[in-house]
């Protein structure tokens, strides 16, 4: 075996070893978490929590742990209906919960005494502070890009100006390195190299000096 063939073999072997790790690095699903308590704010264990994607009808269910916590990991992005029920309490239902890729959405419930056949519909819910993840981010929906008056050739990266803590979007490099007129921004004083842009959960970053 020649030296060139040996190098090629080592290169292919390295790709095979790293491929699973690289694949796991892409986030294409989201998570749904929450806590179930009673009227006195005591944790409710063993409550049945069911979710259904409102467009596809796909359903999943679980039970709360002794601390009243439930978790649905690896959910496809979509709009979900959540129901919580336990003997001795009214069934609680919340609809229209949006789950996006690479996001952790919290939906807490407070059960009221009653019978399961009685239902409490939660029709409005104020988003809570993000406390389940250390990172911060913003999901930019297609509808926003269609409706907002974007400058610089309707570059979608102008929407970064709406993210709390983000500085004004700018061209990070000369025209030679940035012929596509890409924009960037600094968030909370960090270098723009610390930003991570994802499209449908897949990293879309091109780093230039």
C-alpha positions as CSV (number, residue, x, y, z in Angstrom):
1,X,0.0,0.0,0.0
2,X,1.4,3.4,-1.0
3,X,1.6,6.4,1.3
4,X,-1.1,8.1,-0.7
5,X,-3.5,5.1,-0.4
6,X,-2.8,4.9,3.3
7,X,-3.6,8.6,3.7
8,X,-6.9,8.1,1.8
9,X,-7.8,5.1,4.0
10,X,-7.1,7.1,7.2
11,X,-9.2,10.0,5.9
12,X,-12.2,7.8,5.1
13,X,-11.9,6.0,8.5
14,X,-11.9,9.4,10.2
15,X,-15.1,10.4,8.4
16,X,-16.8,7.2,9.3
17,X,-16.0,7.7,13.0
18,X,-17.0,11.4,13.1
19,X,-20.2,11.1,11.0
20,X,-22.5,9.9,13.8
21,X,-21.2,12.7,16.1
22,X,-21.7,15.3,13.3
23,X,-25.2,14.0,12.6
24,X,-26.2,14.2,16.3
25,X,-25.1,17.9,16.4
26,X,-28.0,19.0,14.2
27,X,-31.2,19.8,16.1
28,X,-34.3,19.0,14.0
29,X,-36.8,18.5,16.8
30,X,-38.0,20.5,19.8
31,X,-39.1,19.6,23.4
32,X,-42.1,20.3,25.5
33,X,-41.8,20.4,29.3
34,X,-43.9,21.5,32.2
35,X,-45.0,21.2,35.8
36,X,-48.4,20.1,37.1
37,X,-49.5,21.4,40.5
38,X,-52.8,21.7,42.4
39,X,-54.6,24.8,43.7
40,X,-52.2,25.0,46.6
41,X,-49.2,24.8,44.3
42,X,-48.2,21.3,45.5
43,X,-46.7,19.0,42.9
44,X,-49.1,16.5,41.3
45,X,-47.5,13.1,40.6
46,X,-48.8,10.5,38.2
47,X,-51.0,12.8,36.3
48,X,-51.6,11.7,32.7
49,X,-50.3,14.2,30.2
50,X,-51.4,13.7,26.6
51,X,-50.4,15.8,23.5
52,X,-51.6,15.8,20.0
53,X,-50.2,17.6,16.9
54,X,-53.2,19.6,15.7
55,X,-52.5,19.3,12.0
56,X,-51.4,15.6,11.8
57,X,-53.3,14.2,14.8
58,X,-50.2,12.3,16.0
59,X,-50.5,11.7,19.8
60,X,-48.1,10.9,22.6
61,X,-48.7,10.6,26.4
62,X,-46.7,10.4,29.6
63,X,-47.1,10.8,33.3
64,X,-45.7,13.4,35.7
65,X,-42.9,12.3,38.1
66,X,-43.0,12.8,41.9
67,X,-42.1,16.4,41.4
68,X,-45.0,17.0,39.0
69,X,-42.7,17.3,36.0
70,X,-43.4,16.0,32.5
71,X,-41.2,16.0,29.5
72,X,-41.8,15.3,25.8
73,X,-38.4,15.2,24.0
74,X,-37.7,15.0,20.3
75,X,-41.0,16.5,19.1
76,X,-41.5,17.4,15.4
77,X,-42.2,21.1,15.0
78,X,-45.9,21.9,15.0
79,X,-48.9,23.1,16.9
80,X,-49.9,20.9,19.8
81,X,-52.9,20.4,22.1
82,X,-52.0,19.4,25.7
83,X,-54.4,17.8,28.1
84,X,-53.8,16.8,31.8
85,X,-56.0,14.6,33.8
86,X,-56.0,12.8,37.2
87,X,-58.7,11.3,39.3
88,X,-60.1,13.9,41.7
89,X,-59.3,16.8,39.4
90,X,-60.9,18.5,36.5
91,X,-59.3,17.8,33.1
92,X,-57.2,20.7,32.0
93,X,-56.7,21.4,28.2
94,X,-54.5,23.9,26.4
95,X,-54.4,24.3,22.6
96,X,-52.3,26.1,20.1
97,X,-48.9,25.4,21.8
98,X,-46.2,26.1,19.1
99,X,-43.1,23.9,19.2
100,X,-40.2,24.8,16.8
101,X,-37.0,23.0,16.0
102,X,-34.2,23.4,18.5
103,X,-36.6,24.9,21.1
104,X,-37.8,23.9,24.6
105,X,-41.3,25.1,25.3
106,X,-42.7,25.2,28.8
107,X,-46.4,24.7,29.5
108,X,-47.3,24.5,33.2
109,X,-50.8,23.4,34.6
110,X,-52.7,24.0,37.8
111,X,-55.4,21.4,38.3
112,X,-58.6,22.3,40.0
113,X,-60.6,19.9,42.2
114,X,-63.5,18.1,40.5
115,X,-64.2,15.1,38.3
116,X,-62.3,14.2,35.1
117,X,-65.4,14.7,33.0
118,X,-65.3,18.4,33.8
119,X,-62.7,20.2,31.7
120,X,-60.9,23.5,32.1
121,X,-59.9,25.0,28.8
122,X,-56.9,27.3,28.9
123,X,-57.6,29.7,26.0
124,X,-54.8,32.2,26.6
125,X,-51.4,31.9,28.1
126,X,-48.7,34.6,28.6
127,X,-45.3,33.2,27.5
128,X,-43.0,32.7,30.5
129,X,-39.3,33.5,30.8
130,X,-37.0,31.0,29.2
131,X,-35.6,29.1,32.2
132,X,-35.1,25.6,30.8
133,X,-32.1,26.4,28.7
134,X,-29.0,28.5,29.1
135,X,-28.9,29.7,25.5
136,X,-31.1,32.5,24.0
137,X,-32.5,32.6,20.5
138,X,-35.3,33.8,18.3
139,X,-37.3,31.8,15.8
140,X,-38.0,33.8,12.6
141,X,-41.1,32.6,10.8
142,X,-41.7,32.9,7.1
143,X,-44.8,35.1,7.7
144,X,-42.6,37.7,9.4
145,X,-40.3,37.8,6.4
146,X,-43.2,38.3,4.0
147,X,-44.9,41.1,6.0
148,X,-42.1,43.2,7.4
149,X,-40.5,46.0,5.3
150,X,-36.9,44.7,5.1
151,X,-34.1,46.9,3.8
152,X,-31.0,46.0,1.8
153,X,-32.7,43.9,-0.8
154,X,-35.2,42.5,1.6
155,X,-32.4,40.6,3.4
156,X,-34.0,38.4,6.0
157,X,-31.0,39.0,8.3
158,X,-32.4,42.5,9.0
159,X,-34.9,40.8,11.3
160,X,-32.0,40.2,13.7
161,X,-32.4,43.8,14.7
162,X,-35.7,42.7,16.5
163,X,-33.9,40.2,18.8
164,X,-33.4,41.5,22.3
165,X,-29.7,42.2,23.0
166,X,-28.8,42.3,19.3
167,X,-26.9,45.2,17.8
168,X,-27.7,46.7,14.4
169,X,-27.0,44.3,11.6
170,X,-23.9,45.1,9.5
171,X,-21.8,43.8,6.7
172,X,-19.0,41.9,8.5
173,X,-16.5,41.7,5.6
174,X,-15.4,43.4,2.4
175,X,-17.2,42.8,-0.9
176,X,-14.5,40.3,-1.9
177,X,-15.3,38.0,1.1
178,X,-19.0,38.9,1.2
179,X,-20.2,39.0,-2.4
180,X,-23.6,37.7,-1.4
181,X,-24.0,40.8,0.8
182,X,-24.6,38.8,4.0
183,X,-25.3,40.6,7.2
184,X,-24.4,39.8,10.8
185,X,-24.9,41.2,14.3
186,X,-23.4,41.1,17.7
187,X,-25.6,39.9,20.6
188,X,-25.1,41.0,24.2
189,X,-21.6,42.3,23.4
190,X,-20.4,38.9,22.0
191,X,-18.5,38.5,18.7
192,X,-20.7,37.7,15.7
193,X,-18.6,34.5,15.4
194,X,-20.5,33.3,18.5
195,X,-23.8,33.3,16.6
196,X,-25.3,30.1,15.3
197,X,-27.8,30.4,12.4
198,X,-30.0,27.4,11.7
199,X,-32.4,26.7,8.8
200,X,-35.0,24.0,9.5
201,X,-32.7,22.9,12.4
202,X,-29.6,22.6,10.3
203,X,-26.5,24.8,11.0
204,X,-26.0,27.3,8.3
205,X,-22.8,29.2,9.1
206,X,-19.9,30.3,6.9
207,X,-17.0,31.7,8.9
208,X,-14.6,34.1,7.2
209,X,-11.7,36.0,8.8
